[in-house]
Amino acid sequence: MLFDIRTIVGALLGCYGVVLVITGLVSNTAADQAKTGNININLWAGLGMCVVSLLFIAWVVLRPIVVPEKTPVADIPDEPSETP
């Protein structure tokens, strides 16, 4: 589960989302809001990334990768014979 790509993507999105949420809460100037039409874009983008991150982590927990067991050599079918 640790090396599943969904875990890595979820963790990265979560980290970036938390940074954006903190930036949106701490550093939201009138000039920034004027550029975005009076929307705190850092806050909303960060919240969206956190939600997507939680969805990725939930996906990993609810649908883990199942590694198949090794097949015994006796159960492997022979290769098809080649007839010229």
Secondary structure by P-SEA (a helix, b strand, c coil): ccccaaaaaaaaaaaaaaaaaaaaaccccaaaaaaccccaaaaaaaaaaaaaaaaaaaaaaaccbbbbcccccccccccccccc
